[in-house]
Amino acid sequence: MGLLPKSQSSLLRLLTTLEWVLLGIVAIAQILLALINATPILLMVNGLVLGVFAALGRVKPHRKPAKQIYTLVEFGLIFYLVVFGNLALPTMLFVVLVIRNCLLWAGGHRVWVTGFAFLGCLLTLAYNLANQNFLLNIPPEQFATVWLGAFLSIGLVILFLHLLVDAALKEIQGQEKLAAANDRLRQYALRVEELATIQERNRIAREIHDSLGHSLTVFGIHLEGALRLLQSNPVQATELLVEAKQLNTSTLQELRESVTALRTDPLQAKTLPAAITELITEFQKSTGVVSTFDNHLKSSLSYELNVATYRIVQESLTNIRRYAMATEVTIALIQSATELIITITDNGSGFDLTQNTTGFGLQGMQERALALMGQLKIVTAPNQGCCVMATFPVSQQIDDDTL
Protein backbone atom coordinates (compact mmCIF):
# COMPACT_ATOMS: atom_id res chain seq x y z
CA MET A 1 0.00 0.00 0.00
CA GLY A 2 0.98 3.61 -0.09
CA LEU A 3 2.00 3.70 3.54
CA LEU A 4 4.83 1.23 3.07
CA PRO A 5 8.37 2.57 3.30
CA LYS A 6 10.40 2.72 0.13
CA SER A 7 12.67 -0.07 1.41
CA GLN A 8 10.17 -2.89 1.80
CA SER A 9 11.04 -6.13 3.49
CA SER A 10 9.49 -9.44 2.45
CA LEU A 11 7.33 -9.31 5.60
CA LEU A 12 5.85 -5.95 4.67
CA ARG A 13 5.14 -7.10 1.14
CA LEU A 14 3.36 -10.11 2.61
CA LEU A 15 1.32 -7.83 4.89
CA THR A 16 0.41 -5.64 1.92
CA THR A 17 -0.91 -8.70 0.09
CA LEU A 18 -2.77 -9.77 3.23
CA GLU A 19 -4.40 -6.35 3.43
CA TRP A 20 -5.83 -6.64 -0.08
CA VAL A 21 -6.93 -10.23 0.52
CA LEU A 22 -8.81 -9.20 3.69
CA LEU A 23 -10.48 -6.31 1.88
CA GLY A 24 -11.52 -8.69 -0.88
CA ILE A 25 -12.99 -11.18 1.62
CA VAL A 26 -14.96 -8.41 3.35
CA ALA A 27 -16.29 -7.19 0.02
CA ILE A 28 -17.37 -10.71 -1.03
CA ALA A 29 -19.00 -11.36 2.33
CA GLN A 30 -20.84 -8.05 2.16
CA ILE A 31 -22.11 -8.85 -1.35
CA LEU A 32 -23.40 -12.24 -0.19
CA LEU A 33 -25.08 -10.71 2.86
CA ALA A 34 -26.68 -7.99 0.76
CA LEU A 35 -27.96 -10.53 -1.80
CA ILE A 36 -29.48 -12.64 0.95
CA ASN A 37 -31.22 -9.62 2.45
CA ALA A 38 -32.13 -8.32 -1.06
CA THR A 39 -30.93 -4.76 -0.39
CA PRO A 40 -29.12 -3.55 -3.53
CA ILE A 41 -29.01 0.08 -2.33
CA LEU A 42 -27.23 -1.01 0.82
CA LEU A 43 -24.84 -3.01 -1.35
CA MET A 44 -23.97 0.08 -3.38
CA VAL A 45 -23.48 2.28 -0.30
CA ASN A 46 -21.35 -0.33 1.44
CA GLY A 47 -19.34 -0.81 -1.72
CA LEU A 48 -18.70 2.92 -1.90
CA VAL A 49 -17.64 3.11 1.76
CA LEU A 50 -15.43 0.06 1.38
CA GLY A 51 -13.88 1.66 -1.70
CA VAL A 52 -13.08 4.79 0.32
CA PHE A 53 -11.57 2.67 3.09
CA ALA A 54 -9.44 0.77 0.55
CA ALA A 55 -8.37 4.04 -1.13
CA LEU A 56 -7.10 5.35 2.21
CA GLY A 57 -4.34 2.78 1.88
CA ARG A 58 -2.83 4.98 -0.85
CA VAL A 59 -2.77 8.08 1.38
CA LYS A 60 0.52 9.07 3.06
CA PRO A 61 -0.07 11.49 5.93
CA HIS A 62 3.15 12.76 7.51
CA ARG A 63 2.20 15.33 10.13
CA LYS A 64 0.67 14.33 13.42
CA PRO A 65 -2.71 16.13 12.97
CA ALA A 66 -3.12 14.54 9.53
CA LYS A 67 -2.30 11.12 10.99
CA GLN A 68 -4.88 11.60 13.74
CA ILE A 69 -7.57 12.57 11.24
CA TYR A 70 -6.58 9.64 9.02
CA THR A 71 -6.93 7.16 11.89
CA LEU A 72 -10.24 8.62 13.09
CA VAL A 73 -11.66 8.44 9.56
CA GLU A 74 -10.69 4.77 9.35
CA PHE A 75 -12.41 4.01 12.67
CA GLY A 76 -15.44 6.04 11.59
CA LEU A 77 -15.80 4.18 8.29
CA ILE A 78 -15.64 0.80 10.01
CA PHE A 79 -18.21 1.75 12.66
CA TYR A 80 -20.46 3.19 9.94
CA LEU A 81 -20.31 -0.08 8.02
CA VAL A 82 -21.14 -2.04 11.19
CA VAL A 83 -24.01 0.13 12.44
CA PHE A 84 -25.60 1.28 9.19
CA GLY A 85 -24.28 -1.16 6.62
CA ASN A 86 -24.65 -4.40 8.60
CA LEU A 87 -20.99 -5.29 7.94
CA ALA A 88 -20.57 -9.00 8.55
CA LEU A 89 -16.78 -9.20 9.05
CA PRO A 90 -15.61 -5.99 10.75
CA THR A 91 -12.75 -7.84 12.41
CA MET A 92 -10.88 -8.07 9.11
CA LEU A 93 -11.13 -4.32 8.58
CA PHE A 94 -9.72 -3.75 12.06
CA VAL A 95 -6.82 -6.06 11.14
CA VAL A 96 -6.23 -3.92 8.03
CA LEU A 97 -6.37 -0.82 10.25
CA VAL A 98 -3.75 -2.31 12.59
CA ILE A 99 -1.43 -3.09 9.66
CA ARG A 100 -1.75 0.43 8.24
CA ASN A 101 -1.38 2.28 11.51
CA CYS A 102 1.57 0.20 12.67
CA LEU A 103 3.30 1.57 9.58
CA LEU A 104 1.92 5.06 10.24
CA TRP A 105 2.59 5.54 13.94
CA ALA A 106 5.62 4.90 16.11
CA GLY A 107 6.27 4.13 19.74
CA GLY A 108 3.42 4.63 22.19
CA HIS A 109 1.03 5.98 19.55
CA ARG A 110 1.26 2.67 17.71
CA VAL A 111 0.35 0.75 20.89
CA TRP A 112 -2.62 3.03 21.56
CA VAL A 113 -4.01 2.62 18.03
CA THR A 114 -3.61 -1.16 18.23
CA GLY A 115 -5.37 -1.19 21.60
CA PHE A 116 -8.28 0.87 20.29
CA ALA A 117 -8.52 -1.42 17.26
CA PHE A 118 -8.77 -4.43 19.55
CA LEU A 119 -11.42 -2.71 21.63
CA GLY A 120 -13.30 -1.78 18.44
CA CYS A 121 -13.21 -5.44 17.35
CA LEU A 122 -14.84 -6.52 20.60
CA LEU A 123 -17.50 -3.80 20.47
CA THR A 124 -18.47 -4.49 16.86
CA LEU A 125 -18.48 -8.23 17.56
CA ALA A 126 -20.84 -7.71 20.49
CA TYR A 127 -23.05 -5.48 18.32
CA ASN A 128 -23.23 -8.06 15.53
CA LEU A 129 -23.99 -10.85 18.01
CA ALA A 130 -26.82 -8.81 19.46
CA ASN A 131 -28.25 -8.07 16.00
CA GLN A 132 -27.48 -11.49 14.46
CA ASN A 133 -25.55 -9.73 11.69
CA PHE A 134 -23.73 -12.84 10.42
CA LEU A 135 -23.88 -14.99 7.36
CA LEU A 136 -24.71 -17.92 9.66
CA ASN A 137 -27.20 -17.93 12.51
CA ILE A 138 -25.68 -18.30 15.96
CA PRO A 139 -27.90 -19.51 18.83
CA PRO A 140 -28.11 -17.04 21.75
CA GLU A 141 -26.79 -19.63 24.19
CA GLN A 142 -23.52 -19.73 22.20
CA PHE A 143 -22.97 -15.95 22.24
CA ALA A 144 -20.67 -16.08 25.26
CA THR A 145 -18.60 -18.90 23.79
CA VAL A 146 -18.30 -17.15 20.43
CA TRP A 147 -17.43 -13.85 22.07
CA LEU A 148 -14.78 -15.42 24.31
CA GLY A 149 -13.25 -17.35 21.41
CA ALA A 150 -13.23 -14.23 19.29
CA PHE A 151 -11.70 -12.26 22.16
CA LEU A 152 -8.77 -14.68 22.41
CA SER A 153 -8.26 -15.26 18.68
CA ILE A 154 -8.61 -11.60 17.68
CA GLY A 155 -6.35 -10.52 20.51
CA LEU A 156 -3.66 -12.97 19.48
CA VAL A 157 -3.96 -12.05 15.79
CA ILE A 158 -3.71 -8.32 16.44
CA LEU A 159 -0.84 -8.78 18.88
CA PHE A 160 0.96 -10.98 16.36
CA LEU A 161 0.45 -8.46 13.57
CA HIS A 162 1.61 -5.63 15.79
CA LEU A 163 4.82 -7.44 16.70
CA LEU A 164 5.32 -8.63 13.11
CA VAL A 165 5.05 -5.15 11.65
CA ASP A 166 7.26 -3.78 14.40
CA ALA A 167 9.93 -6.41 13.63
CA ALA A 168 9.66 -5.71 9.90
CA LEU A 169 10.09 -1.97 10.44
CA LYS A 170 13.11 -2.55 12.66
CA GLU A 171 14.55 -4.79 9.94
CA ILE A 172 14.08 -2.03 7.37
CA GLN A 173 15.60 0.57 9.68
CA GLY A 174 18.57 -1.72 10.25
CA GLN A 175 18.97 -2.25 6.50
CA GLU A 176 18.79 1.49 5.86
CA LYS A 177 21.35 2.19 8.58
CA LEU A 178 23.59 -0.53 7.18
CA ALA A 179 23.21 0.87 3.66
CA ALA A 180 24.02 4.37 4.93
CA ALA A 181 27.05 3.03 6.79
CA ASN A 182 28.19 1.19 3.67
CA ASP A 183 27.81 4.38 1.64
CA ARG A 184 29.89 6.30 4.17
CA LEU A 185 32.53 3.56 4.19
CA ARG A 186 32.56 3.58 0.39
CA GLN A 187 33.03 7.34 0.38
CA TYR A 188 35.78 7.08 2.99
CA ALA A 189 37.47 4.33 0.97
CA LEU A 190 37.33 6.44 -2.18
CA ARG A 191 38.70 9.40 -0.27
CA VAL A 192 41.51 7.32 1.23
CA GLU A 193 42.29 5.91 -2.22
CA GLU A 194 42.36 9.40 -3.67
CA LEU A 195 44.64 10.67 -0.92
CA ALA A 196 46.90 7.63 -1.28
CA THR A 197 47.08 8.21 -5.04
CA ILE A 198 47.95 11.87 -4.54
CA GLN A 199 50.56 11.00 -1.95
CA GLU A 200 52.07 8.33 -4.19
CA ARG A 201 52.22 10.69 -7.16
CA ASN A 202 53.76 13.42 -5.04
CA ARG A 203 56.39 10.96 -3.86
CA ILE A 204 57.15 9.89 -7.42
CA ALA A 205 57.27 13.54 -8.50
CA ARG A 206 59.83 14.24 -5.78
CA GLU A 207 61.86 11.21 -6.84
CA ILE A 208 61.82 12.30 -10.48
CA HIS A 209 62.81 15.81 -9.50
CA ASP A 210 65.56 14.68 -7.13
CA SER A 211 66.99 11.78 -9.12
CA LEU A 212 66.10 12.32 -12.77
CA GLY A 213 66.57 16.07 -12.61
CA HIS A 214 69.94 15.73 -10.92
CA SER A 215 71.02 12.99 -13.32
CA LEU A 216 70.10 15.04 -16.40
CA THR A 217 71.98 18.03 -15.02
CA VAL A 218 75.11 15.94 -14.44
CA PHE A 219 74.60 14.30 -17.84
CA GLY A 220 74.58 17.72 -19.49
CA ILE A 221 77.69 18.81 -17.62
CA HIS A 222 79.53 15.65 -18.74
CA LEU A 223 78.57 16.18 -22.37
CA GLU A 224 79.58 19.83 -22.22
CA GLY A 225 82.93 18.90 -20.69
CA ALA A 226 83.51 16.15 -23.26
CA LEU A 227 82.84 18.54 -26.14
CA ARG A 228 85.18 21.09 -24.67
CA LEU A 229 87.97 18.53 -24.16
CA LEU A 230 87.38 16.58 -27.36
CA GLN A 231 90.24 18.30 -29.22
CA SER A 232 92.64 19.13 -26.40
CA ASN A 233 92.31 16.02 -24.23
CA PRO A 234 90.51 13.15 -26.05
CA VAL A 235 91.26 10.64 -23.26
CA GLN A 236 89.56 12.72 -20.59
CA ALA A 237 86.70 13.49 -22.98
CA THR A 238 86.24 9.76 -23.58
CA GLU A 239 86.14 9.14 -19.82
CA LEU A 240 83.44 11.81 -19.47
CA LEU A 241 81.43 10.22 -22.27
CA VAL A 242 81.71 6.78 -20.63
CA GLU A 243 80.51 8.23 -17.33
CA ALA A 244 77.66 9.98 -19.15
CA LYS A 245 76.66 6.69 -20.76
CA GLN A 246 76.64 4.93 -17.40
CA LEU A 247 74.66 7.78 -15.90
CA ASN A 248 72.21 7.54 -18.81
CA THR A 249 71.69 3.83 -18.17
CA SER A 250 71.07 4.45 -14.47
CA THR A 251 68.69 7.32 -15.23
CA LEU A 252 66.66 5.24 -17.67
CA GLN A 253 66.35 2.51 -15.04
CA GLU A 254 65.06 5.01 -12.48
CA LEU A 255 62.63 6.37 -15.04
CA ARG A 256 61.28 2.87 -15.73
CA GLU A 257 60.80 2.35 -12.00
CA SER A 258 58.86 5.60 -11.71
CA VAL A 259 56.65 4.71 -14.68
CA THR A 260 56.06 1.23 -13.24
CA ALA A 261 55.00 2.77 -9.93
CA LEU A 262 52.36 4.84 -11.75
CA ARG A 263 50.62 1.84 -13.30
CA THR A 264 47.11 1.19 -12.02
CA ASP A 265 47.76 -2.55 -12.24
CA PRO A 266 51.43 -3.12 -11.44
CA LEU A 267 51.05 -6.89 -11.81
CA GLN A 268 49.64 -6.46 -15.34
CA ALA A 269 47.33 -9.49 -14.95
CA LYS A 270 50.25 -11.71 -13.84
CA THR A 271 50.19 -13.86 -10.72
CA LEU A 272 52.07 -12.44 -7.77
CA PRO A 273 54.96 -14.96 -7.94
CA ALA A 274 55.35 -14.36 -11.70
CA ALA A 275 55.35 -10.58 -11.25
CA ILE A 276 57.93 -10.75 -8.45
CA THR A 277 60.08 -13.17 -10.46
CA GLU A 278 60.08 -10.73 -13.37
CA LEU A 279 60.93 -7.88 -11.01
CA ILE A 280 63.84 -9.83 -9.51
CA THR A 281 65.15 -10.86 -12.94
CA GLU A 282 65.24 -7.25 -14.10
CA PHE A 283 66.88 -6.21 -10.82
CA GLN A 284 69.58 -8.86 -11.15
CA LYS A 285 70.35 -7.95 -14.77
CA SER A 286 70.71 -4.26 -14.02
CA THR A 287 72.72 -4.59 -10.79
CA GLY A 288 74.51 -7.95 -10.95
CA VAL A 289 73.28 -8.68 -7.41
CA VAL A 290 72.63 -12.37 -6.82
CA SER A 291 68.91 -12.67 -6.08
CA THR A 292 66.95 -15.58 -4.62
CA PHE A 293 63.18 -15.92 -4.50
CA ASP A 294 61.58 -18.41 -2.06
CA ASN A 295 57.90 -18.75 -2.86
CA HIS A 296 55.80 -20.58 -0.26
CA LEU A 297 52.34 -19.29 -1.14
CA LYS A 298 49.61 -21.85 -0.42
CA SER A 299 46.49 -20.01 -1.56
CA SER A 300 45.34 -17.08 -3.61
CA LEU A 301 45.46 -13.59 -2.12
CA SER A 302 43.19 -10.61 -2.55
CA TYR A 303 44.04 -8.09 -5.24
CA GLU A 304 44.85 -5.44 -2.63
CA LEU A 305 47.23 -7.76 -0.82
CA ASN A 306 48.89 -8.79 -4.09
CA VAL A 307 49.52 -5.14 -4.98
CA ALA A 308 50.78 -4.27 -1.49
CA THR A 309 53.19 -7.24 -1.54
CA TYR A 310 54.48 -6.34 -4.99
CA ARG A 311 54.98 -2.69 -4.03
CA ILE A 312 56.86 -3.56 -0.84
CA VAL A 313 59.19 -5.88 -2.74
CA GLN A 314 59.63 -3.28 -5.48
CA GLU A 315 60.39 -0.47 -3.03
CA SER A 316 62.84 -2.67 -1.13
CA LEU A 317 64.74 -3.60 -4.31
CA THR A 318 64.83 0.06 -5.35
CA ASN A 319 66.38 1.01 -2.01
CA ILE A 320 68.89 -1.84 -2.25
CA ARG A 321 69.89 -0.73 -5.75
CA ARG A 322 70.40 2.87 -4.68
CA TYR A 323 71.90 2.65 -1.25
CA ALA A 324 72.75 -0.84 0.05
CA MET A 325 75.77 -1.82 -2.08
CA ALA A 326 74.68 -5.42 -1.56
CA THR A 327 75.88 -8.52 -3.40
CA GLU A 328 73.10 -10.88 -2.35
CA VAL A 329 69.34 -10.46 -1.88
CA THR A 330 66.78 -13.02 -0.70
CA ILE A 331 63.04 -12.52 -1.05
CA ALA A 332 60.65 -14.93 0.67
CA LEU A 333 56.86 -15.24 0.71
CA ILE A 334 55.65 -17.49 3.53
CA GLN A 335 51.95 -18.14 4.00
CA SER A 336 50.20 -19.92 6.84
CA ALA A 337 46.50 -20.41 7.47
CA THR A 338 46.19 -17.00 9.10
CA GLU A 339 48.98 -14.75 7.82
CA LEU A 340 51.37 -13.86 5.03
CA ILE A 341 54.98 -13.01 5.85
CA ILE A 342 57.15 -11.15 3.34
CA THR A 343 60.89 -10.83 3.93
CA ILE A 344 63.47 -9.00 1.82
CA THR A 345 66.99 -9.55 3.15
CA ASP A 346 70.27 -8.14 1.78
CA ASN A 347 73.92 -8.24 2.87
CA GLY A 348 74.52 -4.58 2.11
CA SER A 349 75.78 -1.67 4.14
CA GLY A 350 72.66 -1.29 6.27
CA PHE A 351 71.87 1.92 8.12
CA ASP A 352 71.00 3.37 11.51
CA LEU A 353 67.24 3.00 11.78
CA THR A 354 66.99 5.61 14.54
CA GLN A 355 68.55 8.29 12.34
CA ASN A 356 67.08 7.47 8.94
CA THR A 357 63.37 6.64 8.81
CA THR A 358 62.20 8.51 5.73
CA GLY A 359 64.87 8.35 3.05
CA PHE A 360 64.47 4.69 2.17
CA GLY A 361 60.81 4.58 1.28
CA LEU A 362 59.93 3.19 4.70
CA GLN A 363 56.96 5.48 5.15
CA GLY A 364 55.26 4.27 1.98
CA MET A 365 55.78 0.61 2.91
CA GLN A 366 54.54 1.28 6.42
CA GLU A 367 51.37 2.91 5.07
CA ARG A 368 50.70 0.01 2.73
CA ALA A 369 51.00 -2.45 5.61
CA LEU A 370 48.71 -0.47 7.93
CA ALA A 371 46.09 -0.04 5.20
CA LEU A 372 45.59 -3.84 5.17
CA MET A 373 45.84 -4.33 8.95
CA GLY A 374 49.42 -5.53 8.59
CA GLN A 375 52.72 -4.73 10.26
CA LEU A 376 56.10 -3.71 8.89
CA LYS A 377 59.36 -4.36 10.71
CA ILE A 378 62.88 -3.29 9.72
CA VAL A 379 65.94 -5.02 11.17
CA THR A 380 69.20 -3.30 10.21
CA ALA A 381 72.39 -1.74 11.49
CA PRO A 382 75.40 -0.09 9.84
CA ASN A 383 77.47 -2.67 7.91
CA GLN A 384 75.11 -5.49 8.91
CA GLY A 385 72.70 -5.59 6.00
CA CYS A 386 68.97 -5.05 6.19
CA CYS A 387 65.85 -7.20 6.57
CA VAL A 388 62.40 -5.83 5.70
CA MET A 389 59.59 -8.01 7.09
CA ALA A 390 55.89 -7.35 6.44
CA THR A 391 53.12 -9.43 8.01
CA PHE A 392 49.51 -9.44 6.79
CA PRO A 393 46.45 -11.35 8.00
CA VAL A 394 44.95 -13.60 5.32
CA SER A 395 42.00 -15.96 4.96
CA GLN A 396 42.56 -19.51 3.79
CA GLN A 397 41.18 -19.73 0.27
CA ILE A 398 42.98 -22.49 -1.59
CA ASP A 399 43.13 -21.92 -5.34
CA ASP A 400 46.19 -23.53 -6.89
CA ASP A 401 45.33 -22.23 -10.35
CA THR A 402 46.04 -18.66 -9.29
CA LEU A 403 49.50 -19.38 -7.87
Beta strands, then each sheet from edge to edge (+ up, - down):
strand 1: 290-296
strand 2: 328-335
strand 3: 339-346
strand 4: 375-380
strand 5: 386-393
sheet 1: 1+ 2+ 3- 5+ 4-
end
